Every structure is written in C-alpha cells, then in structure tokens.
Amino acid sequence: MGDRSEKHRCTVTVGPEFRAFIDNAISRFSYLHPSVEITVGADVTLVTDAKVDLADLVRDFQFALYRQKIYAETLSLRTTLIEGVMNR
C-alpha cells in the first residue's frame, strides 16, 4: 500500500502593488521549498504534503515577494551607482 500523505493548503493574498513580481518571487520561493505546489489566481495558493508550519510557508513566500519588489525597484539605482564608481 502506498504512502498517502495529506495535502495542506494555504492562501496568500497579494496586493496589486506586488502582482507584477509574483513570477520572480515564485522562483525565489521554489528554491527554498521545491516540493510546494503553487497556483496563481486571484490569490496565490501554496499546497504541500510536507510537515511544515503553514505560517512559515506564507511568511517565506511574502518575504520572497517583498525581496523581488525591492530588487526590481532599486535595480536602476544600483546600476547607476556601480557605473559611477567604475567610471563608465
């Protein structure tokens, strides 16, 4: 008889200011949690059969989302700074 693990599901509400960053945030998050299934609709749904704290999954996904937003919004500033330091 096969091992039938129970699936655990949680929903992450993503505000409109973060929607543009979902795909890249999923890449960041999936690196840390490769066994989590992710579905994007009106909200983001995380499904896992691993024994993890769902609050930790939500926190990690939100952190990946925030990091991606910060990265994207500061990329031009960092590029300009590096070009200035390197005298390009």
C-alpha positions, 0 to 999 in steps of 0.5 A: 500500500502506498504512502498517502500523505495529506495535502495542506493548503494555504492562501496568500493574498497579494496586493496589486502593488506586488502582482507584477513580481509574483513570477520572480518571487515564485522562483525565489520561493521554489528554491527554498521549498521545491516540493510546494505546489503553487497556483496563481489566481486571484490569490496565490495558493501554496499546497504541500504534503510536507510537515511544515508550519503553514505560517512559515510557508506564507511568511517565506513566500511574502518575504520572497515577494517583498525581496523581488519588489525591492530588487526590481525597484532599486535595480536602476539605482544600483546600476547607476551607482556601480557605473559611477564608481567604475567610471563608465 
